Amino acid sequence: MFATTGYKSANAYRNMDLETGIQSASPHKLVLLLLEGVGLSISRARQHMRQREIPEKGKAISNAISIIGDGLKASLDMERGGPLAEQLAGLYDYMCLRLLYANLHNEEAALDEVAGLLGEIKVAWEEIANDPAVLSPNQAAA
């Protein structure tokens, strides 16, 4: 009985900490959090795929697709971002298709491909963290 209560308390504390972090995060940091969330979902999907846990694999992949489509792609400023935003939107669409393929065909290589692409975006995003335009509170997320 106490173990379950402790587990629920730990989850509640972690969720509260995450919500606080999100509320105080800059747009740049929010994108980093989304990228990290997708990476975690892909890692979980890979683990479930290897263990042949099909429903859990599907949920993890669906979560990754949702974060990419409803988070990363939705955060793009197509007007100000110009060709770069358009290319990222296309890349995000491609990633979602590859994740869908990975889910339907239990294809770990497709998960690896998307994880690699997201890793490159994350590295680039981290490198611009000290750019004065990013540090300005008046700048919107790219």
PyMOL commands that place a pseudoatom at each C-alpha (Angstrom):
pseudoatom trace, name=CA, resn=MET, resi=1, chain=A, elem=C, hetatm=0, pos=[0.000, 0.000, 0.000]
pseudoatom trace, name=CA, resn=PHE, resi=2, chain=A, elem=C, hetatm=0, pos=[2.723, 2.517, 0.914]
pseudoatom trace, name=CA, resn=ALA, resi=3, chain=A, elem=C, hetatm=0, pos=[4.827, 1.669, -2.133]
pseudoatom trace, name=CA, resn=THR, resi=4, chain=A, elem=C, hetatm=0, pos=[1.952, 2.606, -4.429]
pseudoatom trace, name=CA, resn=THR, resi=5, chain=A, elem=C, hetatm=0, pos=[1.362, 5.845, -2.540]
pseudoatom trace, name=CA, resn=GLY, resi=6, chain=A, elem=C, hetatm=0, pos=[5.065, 6.698, -2.724]
pseudoatom trace, name=CA, resn=TYR, resi=7, chain=A, elem=C, hetatm=0, pos=[5.104, 5.992, -6.449]
pseudoatom trace, name=CA, resn=LYS, resi=8, chain=A, elem=C, hetatm=0, pos=[2.074, 8.228, -7.007]
pseudoatom trace, name=CA, resn=SER, resi=9, chain=A, elem=C, hetatm=0, pos=[3.635, 10.964, -4.887]
pseudoatom trace, name=CA, resn=ALA, resi=10, chain=A, elem=C, hetatm=0, pos=[6.886, 10.775, -6.831]
pseudoatom trace, name=CA, resn=ASN, resi=11, chain=A, elem=C, hetatm=0, pos=[4.998, 11.009, -10.120]
pseudoatom trace, name=CA, resn=ALA, resi=12, chain=A, elem=C, hetatm=0, pos=[2.946, 13.954, -8.855]
pseudoatom trace, name=CA, resn=TYR, resi=13, chain=A, elem=C, hetatm=0, pos=[6.124, 15.725, -7.720]
pseudoatom trace, name=CA, resn=ARG, resi=14, chain=A, elem=C, hetatm=0, pos=[7.841, 15.032, -11.064]
pseudoatom trace, name=CA, resn=ASN, resi=15, chain=A, elem=C, hetatm=0, pos=[4.793, 16.297, -12.995]
pseudoatom trace, name=CA, resn=MET, resi=16, chain=A, elem=C, hetatm=0, pos=[4.629, 19.437, -10.844]
pseudoatom trace, name=CA, resn=ASP, resi=17, chain=A, elem=C, hetatm=0, pos=[8.356, 20.039, -11.382]
pseudoatom trace, name=CA, resn=LEU, resi=18, chain=A, elem=C, hetatm=0, pos=[7.923, 19.569, -15.139]
pseudoatom trace, name=CA, resn=GLU, resi=19, chain=A, elem=C, hetatm=0, pos=[4.932, 21.925, -15.261]
pseudoatom trace, name=CA, resn=THR, resi=20, chain=A, elem=C, hetatm=0, pos=[6.853, 24.568, -13.326]
pseudoatom trace, name=CA, resn=GLY, resi=21, chain=A, elem=C, hetatm=0, pos=[9.798, 24.190, -15.702]
pseudoatom trace, name=CA, resn=ILE, resi=22, chain=A, elem=C, hetatm=0, pos=[7.550, 24.507, -18.728]
pseudoatom trace, name=CA, resn=GLN, resi=23, chain=A, elem=C, hetatm=0, pos=[5.772, 27.588, -17.407]
pseudoatom trace, name=CA, resn=SER, resi=24, chain=A, elem=C, hetatm=0, pos=[9.048, 29.403, -16.777]
pseudoatom trace, name=CA, resn=ALA, resi=25, chain=A, elem=C, hetatm=0, pos=[10.871, 28.201, -19.907]
pseudoatom trace, name=CA, resn=SER, resi=26, chain=A, elem=C, hetatm=0, pos=[11.781, 30.397, -22.848]
pseudoatom trace, name=CA, resn=PRO, resi=27, chain=A, elem=C, hetatm=0, pos=[10.442, 29.443, -26.288]
pseudoatom trace, name=CA, resn=HIS, resi=28, chain=A, elem=C, hetatm=0, pos=[13.928, 28.142, -27.103]
pseudoatom trace, name=CA, resn=LYS, resi=29, chain=A, elem=C, hetatm=0, pos=[13.929, 25.907, -24.012]
pseudoatom trace, name=CA, resn=LEU, resi=30, chain=A, elem=C, hetatm=0, pos=[10.415, 24.660, -24.802]
pseudoatom trace, name=CA, resn=VAL, resi=31, chain=A, elem=C, hetatm=0, pos=[11.611, 23.389, -28.179]
pseudoatom trace, name=CA, resn=LEU, resi=32, chain=A, elem=C, hetatm=0, pos=[14.511, 21.629, -26.446]
pseudoatom trace, name=CA, resn=LEU, resi=33, chain=A, elem=C, hetatm=0, pos=[12.031, 19.998, -24.065]
pseudoatom trace, name=CA, resn=LEU, resi=34, chain=A, elem=C, hetatm=0, pos=[9.954, 18.809, -27.018]
pseudoatom trace, name=CA, resn=LEU, resi=35, chain=A, elem=C, hetatm=0, pos=[13.030, 17.372, -28.719]
pseudoatom trace, name=CA, resn=GLU, resi=36, chain=A, elem=C, hetatm=0, pos=[13.965, 15.559, -25.526]
pseudoatom trace, name=CA, resn=GLY, resi=37, chain=A, elem=C, hetatm=0, pos=[10.408, 14.241, -25.187]
pseudoatom trace, name=CA, resn=VAL, resi=38, chain=A, elem=C, hetatm=0, pos=[10.450, 12.822, -28.700]
pseudoatom trace, name=CA, resn=GLY, resi=39, chain=A, elem=C, hetatm=0, pos=[13.790, 11.171, -28.001]
pseudoatom trace, name=CA, resn=LEU, resi=40, chain=A, elem=C, hetatm=0, pos=[12.421, 9.539, -24.861]
pseudoatom trace, name=CA, resn=SER, resi=41, chain=A, elem=C, hetatm=0, pos=[9.334, 8.310, -26.699]
pseudoatom trace, name=CA, resn=ILE, resi=42, chain=A, elem=C, hetatm=0, pos=[11.463, 6.788, -29.451]
pseudoatom trace, name=CA, resn=SER, resi=43, chain=A, elem=C, hetatm=0, pos=[13.685, 5.092, -26.875]
pseudoatom trace, name=CA, resn=ARG, resi=44, chain=A, elem=C, hetatm=0, pos=[10.613, 3.630, -25.186]
pseudoatom trace, name=CA, resn=ALA, resi=45, chain=A, elem=C, hetatm=0, pos=[9.231, 2.489, -28.519]
pseudoatom trace, name=CA, resn=ARG, resi=46, chain=A, elem=C, hetatm=0, pos=[12.530, 0.754, -29.315]
pseudoatom trace, name=CA, resn=GLN, resi=47, chain=A, elem=C, hetatm=0, pos=[12.490, -1.006, -25.952]
pseudoatom trace, name=CA, resn=HIS, resi=48, chain=A, elem=C, hetatm=0, pos=[8.869, -2.136, -26.391]
pseudoatom trace, name=CA, resn=MET, resi=49, chain=A, elem=C, hetatm=0, pos=[9.608, -3.264, -29.947]
pseudoatom trace, name=CA, resn=ARG, resi=50, chain=A, elem=C, hetatm=0, pos=[12.482, -5.434, -28.756]
pseudoatom trace, name=CA, resn=GLN, resi=51, chain=A, elem=C, hetatm=0, pos=[10.316, -6.916, -26.003]
pseudoatom trace, name=CA, resn=ARG, resi=52, chain=A, elem=C, hetatm=0, pos=[7.443, -7.487, -28.437]
pseudoatom trace, name=CA, resn=GLU, resi=53, chain=A, elem=C, hetatm=0, pos=[5.118, -5.305, -26.374]
pseudoatom trace, name=CA, resn=ILE, resi=54, chain=A, elem=C, hetatm=0, pos=[3.006, -4.163, -29.306]
pseudoatom trace, name=CA, resn=PRO, resi=55, chain=A, elem=C, hetatm=0, pos=[0.390, -1.953, -27.580]
pseudoatom trace, name=CA, resn=GLU, resi=56, chain=A, elem=C, hetatm=0, pos=[3.061, -0.112, -25.571]
pseudoatom trace, name=CA, resn=LYS, resi=57, chain=A, elem=C, hetatm=0, pos=[5.215, 0.308, -28.683]
pseudoatom trace, name=CA, resn=GLY, resi=58, chain=A, elem=C, hetatm=0, pos=[2.254, 1.821, -30.502]
pseudoatom trace, name=CA, resn=LYS, resi=59, chain=A, elem=C, hetatm=0, pos=[1.552, 4.246, -27.661]
pseudoatom trace, name=CA, resn=ALA, resi=60, chain=A, elem=C, hetatm=0, pos=[5.184, 5.381, -27.519]
pseudoatom trace, name=CA, resn=ILE, resi=61, chain=A, elem=C, hetatm=0, pos=[5.332, 5.913, -31.286]
pseudoatom trace, name=CA, resn=SER, resi=62, chain=A, elem=C, hetatm=0, pos=[1.988, 7.727, -31.253]
pseudoatom trace, name=CA, resn=ASN, resi=63, chain=A, elem=C, hetatm=0, pos=[3.324, 9.984, -28.512]
pseudoatom trace, name=CA, resn=ALA, resi=64, chain=A, elem=C, hetatm=0, pos=[6.447, 10.751, -30.580]
pseudoatom trace, name=CA, resn=ILE, resi=65, chain=A, elem=C, hetatm=0, pos=[4.317, 11.540, -33.642]
pseudoatom trace, name=CA, resn=SER, resi=66, chain=A, elem=C, hetatm=0, pos=[2.094, 13.786, -31.545]
pseudoatom trace, name=CA, resn=ILE, resi=67, chain=A, elem=C, hetatm=0, pos=[5.041, 15.712, -30.104]
pseudoatom trace, name=CA, resn=ILE, resi=68, chain=A, elem=C, hetatm=0, pos=[6.507, 16.217, -33.568]
pseudoatom trace, name=CA, resn=GLY, resi=69, chain=A, elem=C, hetatm=0, pos=[3.244, 17.250, -35.226]
pseudoatom trace, name=CA, resn=ASP, resi=70, chain=A, elem=C, hetatm=0, pos=[1.454, 19.071, -32.420]
pseudoatom trace, name=CA, resn=GLY, resi=71, chain=A, elem=C, hetatm=0, pos=[4.558, 20.480, -30.760]
pseudoatom trace, name=CA, resn=LEU, resi=72, chain=A, elem=C, hetatm=0, pos=[7.584, 20.918, -32.987]
pseudoatom trace, name=CA, resn=LYS, resi=73, chain=A, elem=C, hetatm=0, pos=[5.821, 21.475, -36.295]
pseudoatom trace, name=CA, resn=ALA, resi=74, chain=A, elem=C, hetatm=0, pos=[3.069, 23.591, -34.745]
pseudoatom trace, name=CA, resn=SER, resi=75, chain=A, elem=C, hetatm=0, pos=[5.689, 25.860, -33.149]
pseudoatom trace, name=CA, resn=LEU, resi=76, chain=A, elem=C, hetatm=0, pos=[7.206, 26.812, -36.500]
pseudoatom trace, name=CA, resn=ASP, resi=77, chain=A, elem=C, hetatm=0, pos=[6.660, 30.427, -37.531]
pseudoatom trace, name=CA, resn=MET, resi=78, chain=A, elem=C, hetatm=0, pos=[6.108, 29.882, -41.238]
pseudoatom trace, name=CA, resn=GLU, resi=79, chain=A, elem=C, hetatm=0, pos=[5.849, 33.592, -41.960]
pseudoatom trace, name=CA, resn=ARG, resi=80, chain=A, elem=C, hetatm=0, pos=[9.059, 34.691, -40.266]
pseudoatom trace, name=CA, resn=GLY, resi=81, chain=A, elem=C, hetatm=0, pos=[10.911, 31.401, -40.663]
pseudoatom trace, name=CA, resn=GLY, resi=82, chain=A, elem=C, hetatm=0, pos=[10.752, 31.409, -44.465]
pseudoatom trace, name=CA, resn=PRO, resi=83, chain=A, elem=C, hetatm=0, pos=[12.446, 28.553, -46.307]
pseudoatom trace, name=CA, resn=LEU, resi=84, chain=A, elem=C, hetatm=0, pos=[14.037, 27.132, -43.157]
pseudoatom trace, name=CA, resn=ALA, resi=85, chain=A, elem=C, hetatm=0, pos=[10.648, 26.748, -41.460]
pseudoatom trace, name=CA, resn=GLU, resi=86, chain=A, elem=C, hetatm=0, pos=[9.239, 25.166, -44.632]
pseudoatom trace, name=CA, resn=GLN, resi=87, chain=A, elem=C, hetatm=0, pos=[12.117, 22.687, -44.774]
pseudoatom trace, name=CA, resn=LEU, resi=88, chain=A, elem=C, hetatm=0, pos=[11.725, 21.815, -41.109]
pseudoatom trace, name=CA, resn=ALA, resi=89, chain=A, elem=C, hetatm=0, pos=[7.981, 21.311, -41.602]
pseudoatom trace, name=CA, resn=GLY, resi=90, chain=A, elem=C, hetatm=0, pos=[8.717, 18.904, -44.442]
pseudoatom trace, name=CA, resn=LEU, resi=91, chain=A, elem=C, hetatm=0, pos=[11.324, 17.111, -42.352]
pseudoatom trace, name=CA, resn=TYR, resi=92, chain=A, elem=C, hetatm=0, pos=[8.884, 16.784, -39.452]
pseudoatom trace, name=CA, resn=ASP, resi=93, chain=A, elem=C, hetatm=0, pos=[6.278, 15.314, -41.833]
pseudoatom trace, name=CA, resn=TYR, resi=94, chain=A, elem=C, hetatm=0, pos=[8.877, 12.846, -43.101]
pseudoatom trace, name=CA, resn=MET, resi=95, chain=A, elem=C, hetatm=0, pos=[9.772, 11.850, -39.535]
pseudoatom trace, name=CA, resn=CYS, resi=96, chain=A, elem=C, hetatm=0, pos=[6.121, 11.188, -38.725]
pseudoatom trace, name=CA, resn=LEU, resi=97, chain=A, elem=C, hetatm=0, pos=[5.808, 8.976, -41.812]
pseudoatom trace, name=CA, resn=ARG, resi=98, chain=A, elem=C, hetatm=0, pos=[8.942, 7.049, -40.846]
pseudoatom trace, name=CA, resn=LEU, resi=99, chain=A, elem=C, hetatm=0, pos=[7.619, 6.555, -37.322]
pseudoatom trace, name=CA, resn=LEU, resi=100, chain=A, elem=C, hetatm=0, pos=[4.334, 5.286, -38.714]
pseudoatom trace, name=CA, resn=TYR, resi=101, chain=A, elem=C, hetatm=0, pos=[6.299, 2.885, -40.924]
pseudoatom trace, name=CA, resn=ALA, resi=102, chain=A, elem=C, hetatm=0, pos=[8.341, 1.746, -37.907]
pseudoatom trace, name=CA, resn=ASN, resi=103, chain=A, elem=C, hetatm=0, pos=[5.138, 1.055, -36.020]
pseudoatom trace, name=CA, resn=LEU, resi=104, chain=A, elem=C, hetatm=0, pos=[3.462, -0.878, -38.824]
pseudoatom trace, name=CA, resn=HIS, resi=105, chain=A, elem=C, hetatm=0, pos=[6.528, -2.940, -39.768]
pseudoatom trace, name=CA, resn=ASN, resi=106, chain=A, elem=C, hetatm=0, pos=[8.359, -3.211, -36.424]
pseudoatom trace, name=CA, resn=GLU, resi=107, chain=A, elem=C, hetatm=0, pos=[11.291, -1.538, -38.152]
pseudoatom trace, name=CA, resn=GLU, resi=108, chain=A, elem=C, hetatm=0, pos=[13.880, -0.451, -35.610]
pseudoatom trace, name=CA, resn=ALA, resi=109, chain=A, elem=C, hetatm=0, pos=[16.022, 1.116, -38.349]
pseudoatom trace, name=CA, resn=ALA, resi=110, chain=A, elem=C, hetatm=0, pos=[13.260, 3.666, -39.005]
pseudoatom trace, name=CA, resn=LEU, resi=111, chain=A, elem=C, hetatm=0, pos=[13.270, 4.584, -35.308]
pseudoatom trace, name=CA, resn=ASP, resi=112, chain=A, elem=C, hetatm=0, pos=[17.043, 4.991, -35.474]
pseudoatom trace, name=CA, resn=GLU, resi=113, chain=A, elem=C, hetatm=0, pos=[16.758, 7.193, -38.555]
pseudoatom trace, name=CA, resn=VAL, resi=114, chain=A, elem=C, hetatm=0, pos=[14.288, 9.548, -36.894]
pseudoatom trace, name=CA, resn=ALA, resi=115, chain=A, elem=C, hetatm=0, pos=[16.298, 9.601, -33.668]
pseudoatom trace, name=CA, resn=GLY, resi=116, chain=A, elem=C, hetatm=0, pos=[19.393, 10.550, -35.676]
pseudoatom trace, name=CA, resn=LEU, resi=117, chain=A, elem=C, hetatm=0, pos=[17.601, 13.368, -37.491]
pseudoatom trace, name=CA, resn=LEU, resi=118, chain=A, elem=C, hetatm=0, pos=[16.178, 14.704, -34.240]
pseudoatom trace, name=CA, resn=GLY, resi=119, chain=A, elem=C, hetatm=0, pos=[19.621, 14.476, -32.656]
pseudoatom trace, name=CA, resn=GLU, resi=120, chain=A, elem=C, hetatm=0, pos=[21.083, 16.688, -35.369]
pseudoatom trace, name=CA, resn=ILE, resi=121, chain=A, elem=C, hetatm=0, pos=[18.316, 19.245, -34.912]
pseudoatom trace, name=CA, resn=LYS, resi=122, chain=A, elem=C, hetatm=0, pos=[18.804, 19.171, -31.141]
pseudoatom trace, name=CA, resn=VAL, resi=123, chain=A, elem=C, hetatm=0, pos=[22.560, 19.771, -31.428]
pseudoatom trace, name=CA, resn=ALA, resi=124, chain=A, elem=C, hetatm=0, pos=[21.972, 22.728, -33.757]
pseudoatom trace, name=CA, resn=TRP, resi=125, chain=A, elem=C, hetatm=0, pos=[19.282, 24.087, -31.441]
pseudoatom trace, name=CA, resn=GLU, resi=126, chain=A, elem=C, hetatm=0, pos=[21.616, 23.838, -28.441]
pseudoatom trace, name=CA, resn=GLU, resi=127, chain=A, elem=C, hetatm=0, pos=[24.395, 25.614, -30.351]
pseudoatom trace, name=CA, resn=ILE, resi=128, chain=A, elem=C, hetatm=0, pos=[22.263, 28.700, -30.927]
pseudoatom trace, name=CA, resn=ALA, resi=129, chain=A, elem=C, hetatm=0, pos=[21.296, 28.960, -27.252]
pseudoatom trace, name=CA, resn=ASN, resi=130, chain=A, elem=C, hetatm=0, pos=[23.739, 31.826, -26.637]
pseudoatom trace, name=CA, resn=ASP, resi=131, chain=A, elem=C, hetatm=0, pos=[22.748, 33.793, -29.717]
pseudoatom trace, name=CA, resn=PRO, resi=132, chain=A, elem=C, hetatm=0, pos=[21.548, 37.281, -28.629]
pseudoatom trace, name=CA, resn=ALA, resi=133, chain=A, elem=C, hetatm=0, pos=[18.402, 36.921, -30.755]
pseudoatom trace, name=CA, resn=VAL, resi=134, chain=A, elem=C, hetatm=0, pos=[17.510, 33.726, -28.890]
pseudoatom trace, name=CA, resn=LEU, resi=135, chain=A, elem=C, hetatm=0, pos=[18.282, 35.245, -25.504]
pseudoatom trace, name=CA, resn=SER, resi=136, chain=A, elem=C, hetatm=0, pos=[15.972, 38.195, -26.159]
pseudoatom trace, name=CA, resn=PRO, resi=137, chain=A, elem=C, hetatm=0, pos=[12.642, 37.654, -24.374]
pseudoatom trace, name=CA, resn=ASN, resi=138, chain=A, elem=C, hetatm=0, pos=[10.834, 39.299, -27.278]
pseudoatom trace, name=CA, resn=GLN, resi=139, chain=A, elem=C, hetatm=0, pos=[11.812, 36.654, -29.798]
pseudoatom trace, name=CA, resn=ALA, resi=140, chain=A, elem=C, hetatm=0, pos=[9.330, 33.946, -30.771]
pseudoatom trace, name=CA, resn=ALA, resi=141, chain=A, elem=C, hetatm=0, pos=[10.247, 30.282, -31.203]
pseudoatom trace, name=CA, resn=ALA, resi=142, chain=A, elem=C, hetatm=0, pos=[11.545, 29.317, -34.619]
for i in range(1, 142): cmd.bond("trace and resi %d" % i, "trace and resi %d" % (i + 1))
show_as sticks, trace
zoom trace
